[in-house]
Amino acid sequence: MTRELNKVPAGWQKVNFEDMADLVTDRIDDPKESGLKDYIGLDHIDTDNIRIKRFGSTNDVEATKFLCKKGDIIFGKRNAYLRKVAVSDRAAVVSAHSMVLRSKDSKVISDFLPCFMQSSIFWKTAQAISEGSMSPTIKWKTLASQEFWIPSLPEQKKISEILWSIENNLEKTERLLAVTEIIKNGLLEHLLTKGIGHKKFKKTEIGEIPAQWTTYEFARAIEINPARKLTLNNEYTKIEMSDLQEWNPKVLDSRKALFKGGGSKFKNGDTLLARITPCLENGKTAFIDMLDDNELAFGSTEFIVLSGKKDLTLDKYVYYTCILSQFRLLAADSMIGTSGRQRVPKSFFDNLSIPLPPVSEQKIIVEILDTFSRTCATCRAIIQNTKNVKMKLTNSFLSGELLIPKEALK
C-alpha cells in the first residue's frame, strides 16, 4: 500500500520502508539471565511519546523476548491505533509484541526515522496494513514493502533538529513539573500538619500539632453533603466522574443537563471528593470555581461534597485537607463494598478529627499551595501546547505542506 503526497516536493524520493530501517531480531530466550535489568513492554510506551519514561524488570518476565540497544526504535506492532513508537535510551529486553528497528544511514538520518514514524502518514499506513480483528498486528514483511516519500538527507537533518529541539524543551518542562509537584506535595504535608514557623507543639489524640492549633471533629469543621436545592427538569451544569483529572483541582469538562433528581449538588467553593475505587486512589478530587455566582450544579452520586464552615474553615483549605496523604489513607481504609467496587461511607467522617490552624494562617497556607498549583497548571498547559505544536510540525513537514527554506540547508 502506497501513501502518496498530493504534490511531491523537489528532491524527495520514494522508498520502501525496508530501505529506511532494519528489523533487529536478536533473541533473548531467558530475560532473567540476559545480564540486563530493564524490560520494555508495550505498556511502558506512551501514545505519541518518543521517549520511554518507565521500565519493567527482567526479573518479572519470562519466555523469548528481543534485545534492543541504545538508540534503537521500539515500535508497537500490535494495536497500531495506539501509536506507540519510541527511542530507547539504553540496552534493554523488549516485548515480542514490538518490533526493534534500526535506521539505515544510506536513506535516512537516525534521528529522523522516529520522527517520521510519529507522523500521520506513517500511522495511517500502519493501521491500514494491520491484520486481525481482536488484536490487529503488523507483519514486518508487509511493513517492509510499504512505500513512502521522504525528504532529502539535508532536509531530514534540519527537520529532525527542529523536532528533537522541541522534544528536549518538552522534557525540561516535564522535569520542572515533576520537581514542582514534589515540592508542592512536601509543603502540603508539612503546612497542614506543622504550619508556618511554629516553635511550640502539643500532643493530641491525632498526633503532635502546633500549640496554637485546635483539633475538631470533621463534621464540626466541614459541612458534608450540604443541602443544595435544585428544581426538577430545570437545566443545570452537570459534572461526571470522568470530568475530574487525577491530582488536579481543576474540572476538565462539564455540560448542561436537565436535573431529574438525586446525585450530588454543589456550588463554587465546594470540594468534590471521589468516594469510589479506583477514583479515590487516583486522586480525583476537585475544587469547584468555574460556576457563575450563586449558580448551582449537580453530578455523580459517587461524589462526596464538602464545604468549609464559616469563620472556621476556608473552602480551599478543605480541598487541600482532602488531598493530604494521611486523610486519603484513612479514607481508603474505611472503604466498604465488594472488591473493585468499594466506596468511602459517610460514616467515615463520624469519628474523624482534623487539626485546624486559625483562619488567618489557613489563608497563608492556601496562598502558598495555590502558587505551586498554578505553576504546575502552567507547566501542564505548556507541555500540552508543546506536544500539539510538535505534532502539527511533524505532520506538516512529512506531508510536504511545510518545507525547509533552501537557505537553511546550507
Secondary structure as GFF3:
##gff-version 3
##sequence-region A 1 410
A	DSSP	beta_strand	13	16	.	.	.	ID=ss1
A	DSSP	three_ten_helix	17	19	.	.	.	ID=ss2
A	DSSP	beta_strand	21	24	.	.	.	ID=ss3
A	DSSP	beta_strand	27	28	.	.	.	ID=ss4
A	DSSP	three_ten_helix	31	33	.	.	.	ID=ss5
A	DSSP	beta_strand	38	40	.	.	.	ID=ss6
A	DSSP	three_ten_helix	42	44	.	.	.	ID=ss7
A	DSSP	beta_strand	56	57	.	.	.	ID=ss8
A	DSSP	three_ten_helix	58	60	.	.	.	ID=ss9
A	DSSP	beta_strand	65	68	.	.	.	ID=ss10
A	DSSP	beta_strand	73	76	.	.	.	ID=ss11
A	DSSP	three_ten_helix	80	82	.	.	.	ID=ss12
A	DSSP	beta_strand	85	87	.	.	.	ID=ss13
A	DSSP	beta_strand	92	94	.	.	.	ID=ss14
A	DSSP	beta_strand	98	103	.	.	.	ID=ss15
A	DSSP	alpha_helix	112	116	.	.	.	ID=ss16
A	DSSP	alpha_helix	120	128	.	.	.	ID=ss17
A	DSSP	alpha_helix	140	144	.	.	.	ID=ss18
A	DSSP	beta_strand	147	150	.	.	.	ID=ss19
A	DSSP	alpha_helix	153	194	.	.	.	ID=ss20
A	DSSP	beta_strand	201	204	.	.	.	ID=ss21
A	DSSP	beta_strand	207	210	.	.	.	ID=ss22
A	DSSP	beta_strand	214	217	.	.	.	ID=ss23
A	DSSP	alpha_helix	218	221	.	.	.	ID=ss24
A	DSSP	beta_strand	222	224	.	.	.	ID=ss25
A	DSSP	beta_strand	235	239	.	.	.	ID=ss26
A	DSSP	three_ten_helix	241	243	.	.	.	ID=ss27
A	DSSP	beta_strand	255	258	.	.	.	ID=ss28
A	DSSP	beta_strand	264	266	.	.	.	ID=ss29
A	DSSP	beta_strand	271	274	.	.	.	ID=ss30
A	DSSP	beta_strand	285	287	.	.	.	ID=ss31
A	DSSP	beta_strand	297	299	.	.	.	ID=ss32
A	DSSP	beta_strand	303	308	.	.	.	ID=ss33
A	DSSP	alpha_helix	315	322	.	.	.	ID=ss34
A	DSSP	alpha_helix	325	333	.	.	.	ID=ss35
A	DSSP	three_ten_helix	346	349	.	.	.	ID=ss36
A	DSSP	beta_strand	353	356	.	.	.	ID=ss37
A	DSSP	alpha_helix	359	399	.	.	.	ID=ss38
A	DSSP	three_ten_helix	406	409	.	.	.	ID=ss39
###
